[in-house]
Amino acid sequence: MSAVQDTLQALRRSIAAIEPAASETGRRFTCGAPAVDGLLGGGFLRAAVHEIFAHEEADAGAAAGLAAALAARAAADDRRVVWVRQGFSVAETGALHAPGLAALGLDPGLLVVVTGPDATCVLQAGAEALRCPALGAVVIEPWGDPKSLDLTASRRLALAAEQSGVPALLLRIAATPRPSAAATRWSAAAAPSRPLAANAPGHPAFDITLLRHRAGLEGRRWRLEWHREHRLFREPAPLSRPVVPLPAGRPAAPDLAPLARTG
């Protein structure tokens, strides 16, 4: 039996063990930031594909963090989330960091992680998972720009999401945007977090850009903070005092890296 068949069979066993959804969750889920949700017409469509690109390879953690937070928002009623990763992604960025995922609202106990040997397997497994309406979301993480991720493959994912009502979050690291069937396309980068009272660690911050939207709303940018206690995004409140700028050329380190390099 091939590695692809092994991966798909393991995924099917995991999905079969998940209880069917008991309630209707609506056509959209929100990120919590009114400006973003309002622009999208009330939030992210569930029955659709949403692409999340790392602005640069160094922003892989920020892009994964955004995907994890959106998956948590989509699965807010304690549905399970399937995260399908390519083995090369694990080698390059490390295993998913359970404490970081939990801080972003994604319960590791409700997460099913599947690792495929190549992008073709990852896309097949992702489409398979999307056909299960009991799931809260499916994160699909191929590495780079594989030939197998063409417009046809993107449409296949979109059709599966449309039929089940389960959102697909297509996480793209070291990748270039190409034509796809995604409802939205985003770029994510790490942003400096602002310390809280008594110099306590601040909220994780993200710079996100809407690169593509079916209604032609691309080009909008926001800085968002993830509020752990409420499990939602908010735009930062205006600063009441100046902050010390980072030295020129020094990248901002994210407050929370959902990916931790192993080994």
N, C-alpha and C positions, 0 to 999 in steps of 0.2 A: 504494500500500500504506500502511495506517495506521501510526502510531507504535507502537500496541499490537502489531500483527502483526510489525513489524520487531523489536521487543523479544523476542517469543516465538520468532521464527525464529533470532535470534542465540543465545538461550539453548539452543535445541534443538541447534544446531551445537556449542556448548560441551559439552553433556552427552554427545552422541554420541562425542566424542573421549575421554571418560573410560573407562578400562578397567573391566570388571565387577569387583565385589568378589570377592576370592579366599577369604575366610574368614568364619566366623560370629563376630560380635562380641558376642553376648549380648543379652539383653533390656533391660539397663540400662547406664547409664554413671554414674560417680560424679563428684562435684565434688572429693572428697578430704577434706572435713571430716566426720569420723565422725558428729557430732551431726545434721548435715543429711541425709547419706546414710542413716543409720539410721532417721530419722523417715520417710523416703520409701520404706522397705522395701528398702533396698539400693541406692538411687540413683534417677536420673531414668529413666523409661521412654523407650526409644528410639522406639517406634512410637506417638508421641503429640505433641501440641502443648503447648508450655510458653510462657506469656505472661510477658514482662518489662516492667514499667512503670517509667518514670522517676518517682521520687517527686515531683519538680518539674521544670520544663523545664531548670533549671540542672543537673539531674542526668542530662542526656542522655548525657554522657560516661561516667558510672558505669554506666548501664543498658546502653549499648553495650559497655562493657568486660566486664560480666558475661556478656552474650550471646556476645562473642568468646571469653571463657575457657571457657564451657560448650561452645561449638562445637568448640574445640580439644580439650577432654576427650572429646567424643563421637567426634571424628575422630582419636583418638590413634594409630591405625595408618596414618597418613599418607594418609587418604582426603581427597578434595577437599571443600571447603565452598562452597556457593553463598550469596551475600548479595544479596538483592533489595531495592533502595532506591527510594523515591519521589523524584523530582527535587526536590520541595519540601524533603525532608529534607536533601538535599545542600546546597541553598541556605541552609537555616537553621543547620545544624550543621557543614557543611564536609565535605570528602572524608575517606574512611577513611585513618587515619594508619598507614602500613605499619610504621614502627619500633615504634609503640605496640602494634599487633596482634602483632608478633613477640614483644615482651616478655610478652604475655599467652598465648604458646604457639601462636598461630595463624600458621602460615607463610604470608606473603603470596603465595608462589609456588604454593600449593595453594588459593588463594582465587579464585573466579570472582565478580566483582561485576557485577550487572545493575541498570541504572537504568530505571525505568518512568516514564511521564509523569503517571500518576495512580494512585490507590489500587486501582482495578479492575484495571489492568494488573499492578500489583505482586502482587496476590492471585492472578491467573491464572498469572503466571510462577512464583510460589512453589509453587502446586499442581503445575505442570508439573515443576519441579525435584524435588519430593518423590516423584515417581513413579519416580525413578532410584535403584535400590537400591545403586548403587556409591558414592553420596555419603556423607560422614560426618555432615553436618548441613546444614540450610537455615535461614538467618536471613531473616526477612521483615519489612520495615520500612516500613509505610505511615505517613503522617503524620496525627496528630490522630485524630478520630473520624469516619471516612468512612462514609457510609450503606451502601456496598458491603460493609463488614465487619460483617455481621449474623450471627445464629446459623447461618443456612444456609451462609454462606461459611466460618465457623469449622468446621462439621461437614465441609465439603468438604476442608479442609486436614487435619483429623483422620483422615478416611478414607484420604487419600493417604498420610499418615504410617504409618497402621496397615498398609496393604497393602505398603509398601516396607520398613518397619522403620527409616526415616530420621527422626530427630527434627526437629520444626519449632520454631524459637525465634522467637516472634512479638514483635518489639521494638516497644514502644508509647511514643512520645514525644508530649507534649502531648495525652494521651488520658485518658479516663475508663473505668474497668472496667465492662464490660457482660456480660450472659449470653453464655457461649461454651462450646465443646466442649473447652476446654483441660484437660489433666490437672492442671496446676499453674499458679498465677498468682503472680507475685512483684513486689515493689516494691524498687527499688534506689536508693540514695543514696550520694554520696561521703562517706567518713569520713576523719578525720585519720590519716595514717600515722605510725608511731613510728620515730624514727631508730635505725639499727643501731649497732654498735660504731664508735668513732672518729667519731661523728656522721655516718655514711654515710647516704644516702637510704634510707628505710624501704620496706617492702613496700607496694604499693598496697592500700588498705583500702576495704571496702564495708560499708554497713549494708543488710542484706537482710531483707525481711519476707515470709513466706508468706501471701499474701492469700486463697488458695483452694486446696483440695485435695479430690479426690474422696472421700477417706476422712474429711473433716471436720476436718482438722488445722490449719486456718488460724489466723493470729494469732501464730505463732512468729516470733521475731526473733533474728538473729545478727549479730555483727560478724565479718567474715572478712577475712583477709589473703591476697593472692595471692603465692605463693612461686615466683619465676621459675625458680630452679634446679631445682625438682622439678615445676613446672608443675601445681600443685594449690592448692586453698584450704585454709587452716588457721584455726582460731580463735586469736586472739592469746594468747600466754602471759601469765600474771599479771605485772604491772609490778613490778620490783624497786626502783623509785625513782619519786617523784612527777613528773608532767609539768606544764608550765605550761599552764593552760587558755587557750583562744582568747578574745579579747575578745567581750563580749556582742554578739550580732547579726551577728557576722562568720562567713560560711559557711566550712567547711573545704574547702580546695582538694585535689583528688585528686592523688596522687603521679604518676599516669600517666593522661593523657587520650587514649583511643584515637581520639577524633575531633579533628581539627585544622581550625579555620576557615580557609578559603582566601580568596584575593583580597586 
